[in-house]
Amino acid sequence: MKNLIEKLDRSLNWQQLSQLAQWVIDQGLQIQQIPAPTFAEAARATYVSEKFTELGLTDISTDEVFNVYGRLPGANSTLPALMVMAHTDTVFNAETDLTTRPQQNTIYGPGLGDNSIGVSGLLGLIWWLRQEQIRPECDLWFVATSREEGLGDLGGVKVAFECLKDRLAGVINLEGLAFGHIYHAGIAVRRLQITAKTEGGHSWLHFGRPSAIHGLMQLGARIDRLQPPTNPRTTYNIGVIEGGQSVNTIAPSASLLLDLRSESPQALQQLEREVYDQINALKTDDLHFTVVIVGDRPAGMIAIEHPLVQGAIAALGQLGIRASLETGSTDGNVPLAAGCPTVTIGITRGGNAHRLDEYIETAPVASGMQQLITLTLATTAWIMQNKHG
């Protein structure tokens, strides 16, 4: 794969690269202005579908969860295809002020890096291939996925991959702020909604009765004393607590959202068992707990020696950048768990993701797109060499 990357980099015309980078930035800003909370990505999906049409893709469709699909036919459509994807949803609600602010070589704006610039990078790849009149060796499926964030639980890519999996030889996933990083492994994630229930009562008249909030706080304290392994890296986080009725009411109900993660599915299962042990230790006839699984992200990986990983490393190497190999939780988890070769790469650098002062750096966008173009075309050439017949 490294030889393919080097050969392509020498043969491709990069004269329009700065124009492409500005196009991607401008598109990213337009996409960022369209609210797209998880489960409410319809308006952004419509915009992407319209751009797919303008850019000349075929087989354009939007499914019931607001994934948008489009195909760029390759020189040999009988070959397995390559899927390039980026998620459209953000962590911000529809009422969020999406005003952007340029400052020197950065642009601030909530959701701009995660993942508006990723989606615009996907569109920019199509734009560049059309401008250069390059036909890839195999079909390229472009998919703007939904429901990646939070309780979306990778719901979009689960549907999209199930739809396309029999046609695919590999996947390139785009995360806007990951330039310089290559995610080749998806960590296992389990998310639990734990609810405590009691009879409740008046804080003065019925003092001493169990409180759902007190019980939940005791459970949280017990969870906080758990010691998951550092190798494989395993973590927990109580992200949301809610419940109660009033300041002078013994709470009849309260709940929390618990995020459990690990590089090892076995270690994750062990941590989850320990959480259940703590629940069982606290429950009584007057204090009940229920647990609902609200997130289940599968784990998977490909070896660093795999041609797709080596190709991603080489694409950065051509730019004088030493790749940082990563594990994480992205849309790439789903194809990786199914054994489909997948890497997640980035378009630019930035910071403060999931905050109102999120920002992107504009200077790396050209290099991010060059990396994406060379990796995409080299992968299609690799598919032709290794999958024909």
N, C-alpha and C positions, 0 to 999 in steps of 0.2 A: 504493500500500500504506500509506503514511503516513496518508492520510485514513481508511482502514479502521481502522487502529490507534487513531487519535484518537476516532473514532466509537464503537468498541467500548469503549474505556476509560471513556467517559462513560456508556455505557448499562449496563454490567455492575454487578452488585451485589457489592461487595467487603466486605460486613459480616462474612462468615465467613473472611476472609483469615487472621486470626490463628489461628483454629481449624484451618484448613487447614495453616498452617505447623507447628503443633505436631504435627498428624497425620503430616506428612511426616517430621519429626524422629524421632518415635516409631517410625515404620515403618523409617526408615533404621537405627535402632539394632537393631531386630529382624532386619533383613536382614544387618547387619554381623556378627551373632552366628552366622551360618550359614557355615561355611568354604566357600570357592569358589575353590580354586586353578584356574588355567587348565587345561582338559581334565577338570576334576572339579567341574563346576557343577551336577550333578544335583539335589542337595538344595535349593540355592537356586532352581533352576528349578521344582521342585515347589512351593515356597512361593509363587513368583510366579504360577504357574498357579492355585493355590487362591485367591489374591487376585483374579485376573482373574474367576474364577467368582463370588466374593462381590460384586464390583463390577458384575456383570451384562453382561460382554462376551459376544460370540457367537464361534463358529468358533475356540474355544480349542484349541490343540494344542501339543505339544512335539516337536521333530524329533530326529533321531539325534545331533546335536551339542549338544543341550540349549538351543537357542533356544526361547523361548516366545512364541506368537502369540495375539493376541486382537483382535477387530474391534468397534468401536462404530459401528453403522450410522448413516449420515448422512441428511439429508432427501432426498438424491438419490443413490442407490447406483450409478446409471449413470455418474456423474462419476468421473474419476480420483481416487484416494484420496491422503491424506497419511499418511505413516508417521512415528511418533514412537518412538524407540528409545533404549535405554541398556544398556550392557554389565554383566553380572553377575559376571564373574570378577575375581579380585584377584591381586596378585603374591605373596601370602603362602601358605606351605604349610599343610597341614591341621593341623599341630601348633602353629601360632602361637597364643600367648596373645592372645585377642581382647577382653580386659577393657577397658572404656571408663572414662573419667574426666572428669567435668564440672569445668570451672574457669571461673568467672564466665560470660562469654558465649561460651565455646568448649566443645567436647567432643572429647576425645582418643580415638582408637581406630584401630588399623590397618585400612585399607580403608574407613573410614567416609566419607571424601571421595571416594575413587576405588575403587568408584563406588557404594557403598551408597546415598548420598543422591541420586545420579542416578537409580537404580532407584526409590527411594521417591518422587522427584519425578514420575516417569512414572506411578506409581500414584496420586499425589495429583492429577494432572491429571484422571484418570478419576473419582476421588472427587468433585472439585469439579463437574465437568460433570453428574454424577448428582445431587448435592445441589441444584444450581441448575436441574435439569431442562432443560438446554440440549442441543439436538440440532444438531450441526455441519452445515454445508451439504453436505459430502461424507463418505464413510466415513473413519474414523480407524483405521489399523492400529497397534496397540501391540505392539512386539517387544522382549523382553528378550534381548539377544544374548549369546553365549558367545565365548570364545577371542579376546578383544581384546588382551590383554596379551602382551608378550614373544613367545615362539615360537608362541603361538596364531595369530599372523600374520593377524589379522582373519578367522579361519576361520568364526566364527559369522555375521557380517554377509555374508560372501561367499555363504553358503548362503541366508540369509534374503532378501537382495536378489535373488538369482537366482529365488527362489520368487515374490516379489511384484512384481518390476520392471515387468511389463506392466500393472499396475493403478495405478501411482503417478505423481503429478504432482510430488511433492517429499518431502523428508525433513527432520525436525528431530531432531538427535542430542543427547543429554544427557550432559554430563560434570559431575560433582558440584561441582568446585571452580572452574569457569570463569565464574562470574557476573561480568558486566561485559565479557566477551570474546565475540567472534563469530568463529568459525573458518569462513572461506569458501573455503579452499584446503587441500588435503591434499598434503603433501610426499611425494616418492618415497623409499622405504626398501628397502634390500637388505641381507640378513643372510646371512653366510657362516660356515660351520663349516670351518675350515682344519685339517687333520690332517697332522702330520709323522710319518714312519716311518723307522726305521733298523734295522740288524741288532742293535744293542744290545750288551751285554757287561758285564764286571766293571770297576768304576771304576779299579782298580789294574792288573789284568792286561792290560786292553785299552785303556788310556789312549791317546787320540788318535783312536779311532774316532768317527765322527759320532754326536752325541746328538740325539734328536728334540726334547728340551727346548731344547738350545742352538740348534738350527736355528730353532725357533719363536721364541726370544728375539731372534735376529738378524732374523727377519722382522718381529717387532713393532717393533724399533728402526728398521727401514727404513720401515715404515708411519708411524711417529711423525714421520718427517722429511718426509712428503708435505705439500704445501701446497695444499689445495683452495681454490677461490675463495671470497671473502667475499660476492660478488654475482654470481650467485645464491648464497645461503648454502648451503654444503656442508660436511658434517662426517663424522668417523669416530670410532669408539670400540671398543676391545678390552674387552669386558665380562666375559669368563670365560676363564680358562686352566686346563687340567687335564691330567694325564698323569704319566708316570714310574712306576717300580715300587718303588724303595727308594733310600735316600740313597747307597748304594754300587753302584748299577746305572746303567750308561749307558742312558738312557731309550730304549726301542724305539718308543714312541708318545707323542704329546702333541698336544693340539688347543687351539684358541682359537675364540671366537665374536666375529665382527667385525660391527659395525653401521655401515652407510653410509647417509647421508641427504643429500637435496638438494631445494631448491625447483625444480630443473630436472632432468627425466629425463636430458637429454643430459649435464649436468654429473655426474650420478650414474654414468652409463655410463663417462665418462672416468675418474673416480676408481676405479671397479672395474677398468678396464683397467690402471691404474697399479699396483694391488695385484697383479694377475696378473703384471705385468712384474717386480715384486720377487720373487714366488714363482719365476718362471722363472730369475731371476738367481742364486738360491740353490740350486736343485735340482741334485743330482749323481747319479751311479750309486748312491751309498750313502745319499743323503738324498732321500726321496720326499715329495711333497706331494699331497694330494687335497683337493678343494674341493666342498662340498655346499651348495647354496642352501637355507637353512632359513627364510628370510623374504623375502617380495616384496610390499610394500605399494604399490599403484598411486597415481599422482598425479592430481590433478584440481582444478578450481577453477570458481567462477562469479564473474562480474564484480561489483564493489562496487555497480554500478548496478542489479543484478538486484533485482526486487521482494522476493524472500525476504530478501536481505541488508538492503535498505532497511527492510523491516518489522521485522527484528531490531533495527536501529539505533533505529527509532522507538519500539519497545516499551521499550527502555532509556531513551530520551529522555523518555518519559512519566513516568518515575520520577526524572528529574533526573540521569541517569547518562550520561556520554559514553562511547559504545562504543569498545572497543579491538579493532581488526580484526587477526586473527591467521592464521598458517598453522601447520599441525601435522600430527601423525599420529594419527588417530582412526578410529573406525568409519565416519566420514563420508567417508573416502578412497574407499571402494568405490562408493557411488552417484555421487560426484563424478566419478570416473574414467569412469563409464558415461554421463556427461552429464546426470544427474538433479540438479536443483537441491537443494542441501543446505546447511544451516548447523548448526554445533555451538554450543550455548549452555550456560550453567551454572545451577545451582540456588542455590549460595552461594559464599562465599569460605572460604579455609582455607590450610593449608600442610603441608609435610613429607610430601607424597605419596610413597608407596612406602617409607615409614619406619614403624617401630613407634610413633613419637610423632606420627603423622599427626593432623590435627585439622580440625574445621569450625567456622565461626562460625555461631551460631544466629540472630543478628539479621537477616542478609540473606535468610533463607529465604522470608519472606513476599514480599519484592520479587522474588526469583527466580521464585516461583510465579506472581505477577502477570504478569511478563514472559512466561512460558511460555504462560499462558492466553491472553493477548491476541494473541501471535504465532500460536498454533495456530488460533484462531478467525478471525483476519484472513486467514491463509493459506487456510483452507477457503473463505472468501468470495471471495478472489482466484481460487481454482481454479474456483469457480462462474462468476465473471464472464468468465473467459478460456478455459475448457475445455469449456463446455457445447456439446453437439452436435459 
